[in-house]
Amino acid sequence: MELRKIIRTTIREYLNEQLNDNENIKLYHRVGNKRDLDVTTLIKSVMKNGLIRYDNGEIGNVIWFSNSFDDYSNNGNFVVSIDYNAKNKEKYQIRYDNHNGYAYEDIPFYELKVEKIPVFFNYGRVISSDKLITLINDGHITSKNMNGLKNLIIYEDIFNLYVQPYINIPNFIEDIDVDKRITVGFN
């Protein structure tokens, strides 16, 4: 009975792999802080090292992805994606089961698309690029009220790449106090 189950599972996985060869599916990964790094160090680490496989005891030494942004990434502050296609499947040994993807090779940062990234910090509260765009465009955050906050840090280079193009106020960051702005060396 066990052998029949193994054969059935193997055939199903093989068919799924064959069916997926011609598809281009976006797979999402929520960047987690497995080494208890501060946010700045975490961002720099991902920029330098990309996504690195990790054995969480469930699946093995893999990078876990989901094809549903809402399912996995909605609550994260740092989310990246990669297209599941024939090229990436081969290059990063990605296995896809029609919902989850598992990469068996590390993925460099330049191969990933940033979906959202931490941009703004205040007393440990992190605001990601997508939320900051909405808050600025809705008028809830202005440069004036940002300047009035203590312990505010805003990543200027990340802001310029992932927020400024999507807000309706030109050169927004120029009105933020210089002592509140830092850069992480984002390329």
N, C-alpha and C positions, 0 to 999 in steps of 0.2 A: 504494500500500500504506500509506503514511504517513497519508494522508487518512482511510482506513478506520479506522485505529487511533485517530485524533483523534476521529472521530465516535463510535466505540464508547465511548471514555472519557468523552466529554461526555454521552452518553445515560446511561451507568452512574451518573455523578455526579448528573445530574438526577433519576434514579429514586431514588437514595439520599436526596437532599434531600427529595423528595416523601414517601417512606416514613417519614422521620424527623419530619415535621411534627407528628404526634400523639403522639410519644414524649416522655418526660421521663427523660433519662439523666444521671447524675452524671458530670461530667468533672473530672479531677484535674490539678493543676499543682504541680510541685515548684518552690518559689521558689529561684532560683539567684542567686548573688552575682556578677553580671557586671561590677560596678565595683569589686570588691575592698573593699567596705565592712566595717567591723566589724559583728558580729551586731546590736548595739543599733541602730546607724544603719540597717542593712538592714530591721529590723522597723519602725522609725519611717518609713522611706521607703515601705514597702508600705502601712502604715496611712494615710499622707498621700496617696500617689499611686496606690494600687491596683496592678494589674498593668499594666505598660507594654509595648507591642509592642517586639520586638527582632529584628533581622535576623541570624540566626546563620549565614547563608550557605547554608542548606539549603532552606528553604521560602520565605523572604521575611520581611517585617516583620510578624510575627504573634506571638501568645501561643500556645504549644503545650500541648495537653491530651491526656490518655489516659483512656479509659473504665475502665481497670483500675488499681486502687490498687496491687496487687502488682506490676504491670508497671513502674510508673514511680515511684511515690511511697513505697514501702515503706522505701527507704533514705534518704529525705530527712528533715531535721529540721523543715522548714517547708513544709507542704503545705496548699493551699487547694482548694476545689472550687466549681463552679458547675453549676447544672442546665441541661442542654441541652434547651430547650423552645422553642416558637414565639416567645415573648416575647424570651428572651435571644438566640435565633438572629438575630432581626431587629435588636435593640438593639445587639449587639456584633459583628454580621456574622460569626457563628460558622459555619464549615463543618465537617461531621462525616462521616467516611468509615466509620462502624461500628466504629472503634477509636480513631482520633486525631481531635481537634478542633483547629481553628485559628481564633483570634479575630483579626479584622482591625481591631478597635477596642480602645482601652484599657478596662480594667474597674476601676471604683472598688472600694475595699476593702469598703464596706458591702454590695456585691452578692455577696461571696464568703463561703463558709463555711470557717472554720478547721478543718481536719482534725487537724492537729498543728502545734505551734509551739515554738520554743526557750524553755525556762523556767529552766534551771539550767546554770551554767558553772563548771568547775573546771579550772584550768590548760589552757585551750583546749578542753577536752572539753565538748561540748554534749549536754545531755539534753533531749529533746523531751517535750511534755506526755503523750503516750501511754505512753512508757517510764517517766516519773516516776510516773504513776498506778500502773502495774504494780509498780514497785519499792517504793513506799510501801505499797500494799495487801498485798504479799507479805512485808513486814517487813524488806526489805533496806536501805531508807533510813528513818532516823528523824530527828527533829529533833536528837536528841543527837549522832548521828554526822555530821549536816550541820554542826552548830556546831563540831565538831572539825576540820573541813576548812579549810585555808588557801586563799586566793584563790578563795573561793566567791562567786558572784553568783547571786542568784535574783530573777527579775522578779516582784515581789509582785502587781502588778495582773494580769499574765497568769496567774500561779498561781491567783489567786482566781477568775478566769473559766473557765480550762480544765483545772484540776487539782482544786481543792477540792471541787467538786460530785461528783466521781467517786471520792473516797477515803473510807475508813471512819474517819478521825480528824478530829473537828471542830476547826476553827480551827488547823490544823496550822502555818500560817505564823507564828502568834503566838509560837510557841516557838523560832523561828529568830532568832538574834542580829540586831538592827536594822542593824548595820554590814554585814551580808551581803545585805540586801534593797534593791533599787532599783525604781523604776517607769519605764515607758517612755511613760506617758501613754495607755495603752490605754483606749478608750472602751467 
